[in-house]
Amino acid sequence: MPQLSIWEKESFFSTQDVIIVGSGFVGLWSALKLLEKNPSQKITILERGIIPTGASTRNAGFSCFGSPSELLQDIATMGEEKTWQVVNMRYQGLHQIRKYFRDDLIGYDPSGGYECFRKDSADWELSAEKLEWMNERLQSITNLKNTFTIADKKLAVFGLEGFAHLIESELEGGLHSGKFVQALLQKVQGMGVQVLTGIEVNDFTIENGMVSISCKQELIFLTKKILLCTNAFTKDLLPEIDIVPNRGQVLITEPIQGLKLKGTFHFDQGYYYFRNLDNRILIGGARNKAFAAESTTEIATTTIIQNELEDFIRQRLLPVQPFSITDRWSGIMAMGTEKVPIVKAINEQVFCCVRMSGMGVALAPVVAEQIASIITQS
Ligand SMILES: Cc1cc2nc3c(=O)[nH]c(=O)nc-3n(C[C@H](O)[C@H](O)[C@H](O)COP(=O)(O)OP(=O)(O)OC[C@H]3O[C@@H](n4cnc5c(N)ncnc54)[C@H](O)[C@@H]3O)c2cc1C
């Protein structure tokens, strides 16, 4: 960087009330919620990509709160209380998204969410057995008697001959993640937030009551408080945090004539997910085929996972129709020992809101509200 002018120092690089690191869903929602609490705050977001480059613009765009077999697996690993707590947060988040943004602005498609099952699979046996019990538990969250319903008859409607059973959740849908991030960006910029891209935070220290942030681009920012919204990449800045990066790979087909698939679909405890995007099939997941290799922050695609996703389409979604793939990509999720997000103060000036465990679309507005309260009260 050349020497800064006085104009640059006093505008772009002036001392901030809060600097947020990361401009994914969580960073953007956090800026919005902070400003709602105190509109006069000076807030800057620092983003190392030219656009957000983690998960928020690279996901599948499901607005979901969890499919039956995934929720049962979560209950087995982290217990009922935490599972329903996270489901409640996701459900509240879905409401907030639609309260803040018009459907057409974010490409919201209320076509419902589904979980597909193979004949006699253990996931089906358990989900069918526990369905009534799950619906009872979910009623206090969704206000619906039957959040999940068996919808096997729709398999033929969607051309899903490769499966034997279907469970529907009419409360879920899909959105366009690119439009959604753009809408959030425009909203916070309109509220006065400065978003600086191409700036990678290397380190931060507290000096004379201020947080001094140093960046790869040899810039120093001063702020009263720093909020890390760096999800899968947080270990670079907070090495002790309980986060394991998990890469998710995706591909999309060319438009398919007469495509019957409509909605967002989960399979195999959420390890596979597919949806229609107009008349194209978008599919992602299969990281359970290469757990170790996919536990990485490297944004790249691999032959093993991409072939697996293509085979899945060929075997289960389009057994007779030829198709070709137009785009392939990946993004990085943050997992850990449990799926409860980490929303906390590290000290009076350093905060973090991370580990969205692969379902940050819905969680982001709620965790942002929580961290904004914590920061405002500190
Ligand atoms: C393939 C895939 C499919 C998914 N599908 C869905 C789905 O359908 N529904 C759903 O709810 N969730 C889905 N997710 C998860 C969801 O996208 C994430 O939970 C969510 O985007 C997390 O948002 P975030 O803001 O916490 O993180 P991110 O979007 O990863 O944002 C973090 C940002 O921090 C920036 N950053 C990191 N380190 C630094 C640094 N040192 N300095 C400056 N900037 C930095 C990164 O560039 C990045 O832009 C999916 C994820 C993937 C990868």
The ligand as an ORCA input file, in Angstrom:
! r2SCAN-3c Opt
* xyz 0 1
  C     -21.350    -26.687     -0.456
  C     -22.123    -26.097      0.682
  C     -23.506    -26.232      0.712
  C     -24.232    -25.665      1.751
  N     -25.597    -25.689      1.687
  C     -26.303    -25.054      2.637
  C     -27.712    -24.968      2.534
  O     -28.295    -25.412      1.555
  N     -28.394    -24.367      3.545
  C     -27.744    -23.855      4.633
  O     -28.407    -23.361      5.551
  N     -26.415    -23.867      4.721
  C     -25.687    -24.448      3.745
  N     -24.339    -24.451      3.823
  C     -23.699    -23.811      4.979
  C     -23.804    -22.299      4.896
  O     -23.474    -21.858      3.616
  C     -22.887    -21.725      5.978
  O     -23.296    -22.209      7.237
  C     -22.928    -20.198      6.011
  O     -22.728    -19.670      4.738
  C     -21.870    -19.693      6.973
  O     -21.847    -18.300      6.888
  P     -20.682    -17.509      7.590
  O     -20.913    -16.092      7.329
  O     -20.539    -17.971      8.988
  O     -19.349    -18.034      6.875
  P     -18.754    -17.753      5.423
  O     -19.810    -17.580      4.412
  O     -17.747    -18.818      5.182
  O     -18.058    -16.352      5.595
  C     -16.815    -16.202      6.235
  C     -16.083    -15.118      5.492
  O     -14.926    -14.776      6.228
  C     -13.925    -14.434      5.300
  N     -12.653    -14.559      5.995
  C     -12.126    -15.662      6.556
  N     -10.964    -15.403      7.139
  C     -10.714    -14.094      6.950
  C      -9.656    -13.219      7.321
  N      -8.605    -13.647      8.025
  N      -9.725    -11.911      6.953
  C     -10.793    -11.442      6.242
  N     -11.816    -12.233      5.870
  C     -11.784    -13.549      6.218
  C     -14.112    -15.444      4.185
  O     -13.529    -15.005      2.979
  C     -15.622    -15.561      4.111
  O     -16.178    -14.710      3.139
  C     -23.570    -25.001      2.810
  C     -22.188    -24.869      2.780
  C     -21.459    -25.401      1.724
  C     -19.970    -25.233      1.701
*
